[in-house]
Amino acid sequence: MTVQRLIYWSQPFGFDEQMLAGILMQARRNNRRDGLTGALIVRGDIYLQLLEGPADAVAACFARIRQDNRHLAVTQVSSAMVDERLFPEWTMRDDPAQSWMWSQGEMADGAMDRASPAAFTALFERLATTAPA
């Protein structure tokens, strides 16, 4: 079954663990309802998210994210139709950004703007093959 896969990144506004817990709870509830799956890689300076599911549900979810004041500089990286979900069992997998992510210095130097869509996809492909922490 072909689904839409969208990847975006944004900068957290007012990030803390309580806000993250609220985002994850809301995402998991809404995604279950809307048939979405995906993953959120998070650190104090970045949200990097992959959403996958029916195209209309992905578009509606992304529209809500763009309006969410907990995100700054929401930047779509890629959007494509794919044959398989990377996270079919996860309404929203969360993962703290690991050492294979860009450092805060690299982020400040524009690493996110220079990275290709394939580089972002590769991060999620790697996450999809690792056990949750």
Secondary structure, DSSP 8 states (H G I E B T S, - for coil): --EEEEEEEEEESS--HHHHHHHHHHHHHHHHHHT-EEEEEEETTEEEEEEEE-HHHHHHHHHHHHH-TTEEEEEEEEEEEESS-S-TT-SSEEEE--TTS--HHHHHTTHHHHS-HHHHHHHHHHHHTS---
